[in-house]
Amino acid sequence: MKPALLDTNFILTCIKQKIDFFEELKFMGFEVIIPDKVIDELKKLKQTSALKLLEKNNFKEIILAEKNTDNSIINYANKNPEILVATLDKELNNKLKNRKIIIRGKKKLEII
């Protein structure tokens, strides 16, 4: 399975648009990776629906050393060029050299 790292806004947008990203990514052959910083952001934002969804599904949690979530994702992605990053953050998107998973339209996940 290919690794796919998810950031906070990707998870929240998928939930808002009712996209079952766990099922979609699994179907596409991806292992879902979620950084500890993303989980912390979801807790700070009190996103109980997102946290409950994470509890119900299998994913790999990774611990990132840096304080800034975006910088830690960029550094992790640079060290792991095979990883795809699921993000809708334009600034983060521009800094990443890795392939990305985005939401096309309102319901379809797409690799770019």
Backbone hydrogen bonds, N-H to C=O, Kabsch-Sander energy under -0.5 kcal/mol:
donor,donor_aa,acceptor,acceptor_aa,energy
2,K,29,G,-2.3
4,A,31,E,-2.6
5,L,84,L,-3.1
6,L,33,I,-2.5
7,D,86,A,-2.1
11,I,7,D,-1.9
12,L,8,T,-2.6
13,T,9,N,-2.3
14,C,10,F,-2.4
15,I,11,I,-2.2
16,K,12,L,-2.4
17,Q,13,T,-2.5
18,K,15,I,-1.2
19,I,14,C,-3.2
20,D,18,K,-0.6
21,F,19,I,-1.9
24,E,20,D,-2.6
25,L,21,F,-2.6
26,K,22,F,-2.1
27,F,23,E,-2.6
28,M,24,E,-1.9
29,G,26,K,-1.3
30,F,25,L,-2.9
31,E,2,K,-3.2
32,V,30,F,-0.5
33,I,4,A,-3.0
34,I,60,K,-2.5
36,D,62,I,-2.8
38,V,35,P,-0.6
39,I,35,P,-1.6
40,D,36,D,-2.4
41,E,37,K,-2.2
42,L,38,V,-2.3
43,K,39,I,-2.0
44,K,40,D,-2.6
45,L,41,E,-2.3
46,K,43,K,-1.1
47,Q,42,L,-2.7
48,T,46,K,-1.7
51,L,47,Q,-2.4
52,K,48,T,-2.6
53,L,49,S,-1.9
54,L,50,A,-2.1
55,E,51,L,-2.0
56,K,52,K,-1.5
57,N,53,L,-0.7
57,N,54,L,-0.8
60,K,32,V,-2.9
61,E,59,F,-0.6
62,I,34,I,-1.3
64,L,62,I,-0.6
72,S,68,N,-2.2
73,I,69,T,-2.3
74,I,70,D,-2.6
75,N,71,N,-2.6
76,Y,72,S,-2.2
77,A,73,I,-2.7
78,N,74,I,-2.5
79,K,75,N,-1.7
80,N,76,Y,-1.1
83,I,80,N,-2.0
84,L,3,P,-2.2
85,V,99,R,-2.0
86,A,5,L,-3.7
86,A,84,L,-0.5
87,T,85,V,-0.9
87,T,101,I,-1.0
90,K,88,L,-0.7
93,N,89,D,-3.1
94,N,90,K,-2.3
95,K,91,E,-1.2
96,L,92,L,-1.1
101,I,85,V,-2.1
102,I,100,K,-0.5
102,I,110,E,-3.1
104,R,102,I,-0.6
104,R,108,K,-3.9
107,K,104,R,-0.7
108,K,104,R,-1.7
110,E,102,I,-2.8
112,I,100,K,-2.9
